[in-house]
């Protein structure tokens, strides 16, 4: 039986709470299982054009406490930037550095960069899909519930634990 909209909302809120709890523990140096950071993977499927699609990722450990949960950010310089990769019309892989902001209060992700054929700012609202234990830590997978550019997004947050 399909899940109701309210059940999906509750699951999304719990997943956002889990990420916020991990981020707050990292910021305070108090994660009981030796938390190290929060990594993300991001994929976009554009409006039918392969040239508008990308994949990439990075680290989004920087955390700012605000509201109920807080906000995650991609690493600032001098750390290596988070990046996404496009395949251009000649089948070349084009790297685009990005900044990522994840508002854990609203569930809205903002991605900014100098994209080849897209606006410089992309936004989407996350909906929880699945949580699973990976070799390097817990992973929480979301998809785009809504996006301003009518594209589909998938984002994964890995709560990296020390081994």
CORRA-V596302 format. One line per field, one symbol per residue. phi: phi as a letter, one per 30 degrees, with the letter a starting at -180 (. if undefined). A space follows every 50 residues. Layout:
phi: ???
This chain:
phi: .dddeddddddddddddddddddddddcibddciecabcbbbbbcddjcd dccbblllcbdebbdaidcjbcbdddeddeddbbbccddcicdcdbdbcb bbdddcicccbbacdebbddbcbacdbdcabbdcdcldcbcbbddbbdch ccbbbbccddcdc
